[in-house]
Amino acid sequence: MSTELYKVYRPRTLKGVVGQEGAIASLQKLMDTNKLPHTVLLTGPSGCGKTTIARIIREYLDCGQHDYQEIDCAAVESPLDTVRSIQRAMHMAPMSGTTRVFFLEEAQSLSRAGFSQQAMLKMLEDTPSHVYFILATTDEQKLHKAILTRCTEVKLVALTEASLQRVVQRVVDREKFIVSDKVVQEIAEAAEGSARKALVVLEQVARLEGDAAQLEAVQTTSINKELGIALARALINPQARWDVVAPILKELKDDPEGLRYLVLGYSRSVLLGGGKLAPRAFKIIDIFSRNFYDSKHAGLAAACWEVVNT
């Protein structure tokens, strides 16, 4: 069985992207008429296809591997230095192909350093003819308004359960997994609009034999909301202690991305409610803006440590 199914079955063309008909139609029209702008902003929840679409655009633009940069803005140590390095690199000629493409994931995280977003404004406005910027964000409201006005926005949405079922069933058929329609439906429900999460769950359950074992596995990948909320409450406490948070983390065996969404949702409610805990909620949202698809539970633990110790 193939590992990391979501990477193996990542669409290579716009036609292969499921559940984003409106966004794909807009992009396809821009490409067909050779009017793709030099600054594109992809907005939408995690796992909806932003990275996939950025890589498809890169191929369309004849951008060589060495001229394509994917930068996770939530993970960089110095956002301002990152912006300055892009400013220097964008004036260099392509090493292969005809363009240079910069894909900035979680671009809203540049707000962690003062003036980082403002430093981007000139390079987004005075972009060399061979340079293209693709920004991606799960929270466009944290982007500077001047950045939004300089970008052509392409709105992506969480996939419907019907779309997710099609994605999962296609992989089941190609991999010749023995998985029932009921299990496919349960996976689609547990994925919460994310094709990536759906395929991660499928990979976990496809090794098991029989509906009962597979359905139980799907359920265990869903969030233990009681423990997840306990974690969110422990983190939102201004006097949060690691000896309180760590035991909760040890008990949590759930998908770390699902736990991240739960903590983000809880913190968002606190932030919108205002009050003394709003600044704390803002800090948690900023730290938990990084995804845990690669780092998994280690990434979750590191994010919690950062919240407790800053």
N, C-alpha and C positions, 0 to 999 in steps of 0.2 A: 504494500500500500504506500502511496506517495506521502511524503511528509509535507507539512505546511501547505495544505490544500489551497488555502486562500491565495498563496503565491503562485502555485502551479496553474490555477484556473483564473488568474487575473486576466480580464479581457485585454486584447491587443488592439482592438479597433473600437470606434464609437458604436458600431452596430452591435457589438457584443455586450455593451453596458446595459444592464437590466434596471428597469424601474425609474429611469431618469429621462423619460421621453421628451419633456419640454426643454430641459437643459441641453440634451443631445441635439435636438432639432436646431436650436439657436447656434450652437457651436458648429454644426455641420454646414449651416448656411454661411457663416463667416468664413469657413475654410473653402467652401466651394466657390466663393466670390473673391477669394484672396484678400479678405478684409479683416483677418484676425488682428486685433489690437496688440500693441506691445506690452500692455499691462492687463492681465486677466485676474479677477478675484473669484475663487471658488468658495462658496459658503455652504454650510450644511453640517449635520451631525457626524460624529466619528463613524467610519466604516461605510459611508454612503458612496464612495468612489472618487474622492478628490485626487488622491495620489495616482490612481489608475488613469484618470482623465489627463492629469499633468503629463504622464509618461506617453500617452497617445499623442498629445499635442507636440511633445518633443520630437517624436518620429515624423509627424507631419511637417515640422519646421526644418527637417534635415539637420538636426543637431547631433553632433558626434558625442560619444560617451564621455570623453574628456572635457567637453564644453558644456555638459549638463551638470548642474549642482543642485542637490536636494539638501536643504538646510532645515533642521528641526529647531525652530526659534525658541521652543520651550526648553531645549536642552543646552543651548549655548551658554557659556559662562559669562561672556561679555557681549550683550546685544549691540552696543554701540561700536565695539571693535569689529563685530561681524558685518555691520552695515558698511563700515569704512573699507573693509577688505573687498566687499562686493563692488563698491565704487571704484576701486583700483582695477579689479579684474574685468569689469564691464567694458573697459576701453581697449582691451587686448583683442586681437583678431582671433577668430576661431582656429583651433588646431586641426580640426577635420570638419567636414560639413560646411554649412554656410551661416550658421547662427550660434549664439551662446544663449542658454536658457537657465534662469535661476528660479528654482521652485522653493518658496518659503512656506513651510508647513507651520501651522499654529502661529501665524504672523502676529496675532494680537498679543502674543507673549513678549514682543519687543517692548511693550509698555513697562516691563520690569525695570528698564533703565531710562532715566530721563532723557528726552530728546532723541531717542533711537528712532522712533517713528517719524519725527520731524526731519531727521537726517536723511530719510528715504525720499522725501518729497521731490527734491530736485532731480534725482536719478530716475524717478518714475515719470517725471514730466519731460526731461531732456534725454530720452533714451536713444542710444545709437541705433542706426537702422538694422544692425545685425544682432541686437540684444532684445530678449523678451523676458518679462517677469510674470510668473504665475504665483499668486498669493493664495493661500488656503487658510480658512479659519472656521472654528466651531462657534465663535462668538464675535460676530462682526461689530457689535456695539462697542467693543473695546478697541476698535481700530480708529485712528484719527480721522475726523471727517474729511480732511484734505486728501487723505489717501483714498478714501472711498470715491471721491469725485474724480480721481485720476485713473480709476480702474473700471473696466467693463465687468460687471458682476454676473456670474452664472450661478443661479441658485439650485442647489441639490437638496433632496429631501430624504428622510428616512424611508427605506423600502417598505412596501406593504407586505403583509404576510403572504399574499398570493405571489408576489414577485420573488420573495425569499424561497417559497416552495419550489418555484421554477428553477432557481439557482441551485438549490440543494439536490433536486431530482436529476438535473443535468449531470451533476458530479457523481451521484449514485450510479447512474446509468453508465457513465464512461469508466468508472472505477470498478464496475460490476459488484458493488456492495450489495449485501442482502439486508435491505432496510425497508420496512413497510411504509405505506402511505401515512399511517398514524404517526410513526416516528418522525417522518419528514415534516408533518404538520406541527408536531410538538417542538421540533428544532426551530421551525420558522417563528413560532410564538415566543420561544426563549431568546431568540436573537435580537429582539427589540429594535428592528429596523436596520440592522447591520449585516450585510452580506459576509463580511469578514468574520464576524462572530458566529454566524450560522455555519460556516465551513470549519471553524475551529471546533465547534460542538460536534459536528458530523465526524470529524477526525477522531474525536474522543470516544464516540459511541459505536463507530463502525467496526471496531475490533471485537465487540461483544456479540454473542449469539443469542437470538431470540428477542421478541418484542419486549418481554418483561424486563430483561436486563438492560436493553437499550433505552427504554422509557425511563427507567430508574436513573440511568446515567444522565439523561437529559435533565431530569429534575434536580439532580445534584449539582449540575452546572449552573442552574438558576440561582439567583441570589438568596441566601439566608437573610431575609430582610430584618429579622429581629437582631441578629448579630451585626449586620451592616449598619443599622441605625445606632446600635450601641457604640460602634466605632465612630460614626459621625458625631455623636454626642460627646464622646470622649475628646475628640479633636477640637470641637468648637469651644470647649471649656478653656478659658484664659489661663487657668492653672493646670492645664493638661500635663500628665506625667507619663513617662515611658513605661513605668511599671504597671500602669493601668491599660495603656494601649497595646503593649506587646502580648499579653495573654489573649486579648480579643483576636489579634492577628494570627496567633497560633491555632485558634479554633476555626478560623475562616478557611475553607477549602474551595470556595467558590471562584468563578472566573474573575480575575482581578479587574478586568475592564468593566464588568458589571458593577463591581464594588465601587469603582471610580465614579461611575455615573450616579450611583446612589449617594455617595458623599457630596458630589457636585450638586445634585438636586436638593439635598438637605441644606447645604450651605447657601444655595441660591434663595431658598425660602427665608432663611435667617437674614440674608443681606437685604432682600426686598422689604422685610419687616422693619428695617432700621434698628435703632437702639444701640446699646453699648457693644453688642456682639457683632455688629455689622462689619467693623474693620477686621475682626478675626475671620469672619466668613469670607471676606474679600481675599485675604491672604491664602486661605485654604483653596479657594477657587483658582487662584493664580498657580499655586503649586500643583494642584491636581489637573491642570490643563494638559500636562504631559500624558500621553497614553502609555499603557503597560503591555502592549502586544509583544514586544521583544523581551523586556525585562521581567514581565509577569509578576509573581508574588514578591520577588526581590525589589522590583520597582515600586510596588505598593508600600512595602515596608520602608523603603528609603524616603518616599513622599511623606509618610506618617512621621518618620524621624525628623524630617525637615520642619514640619508643622510644629511639633512639640518643642524643638530646640531653637526656633527663631522667633 
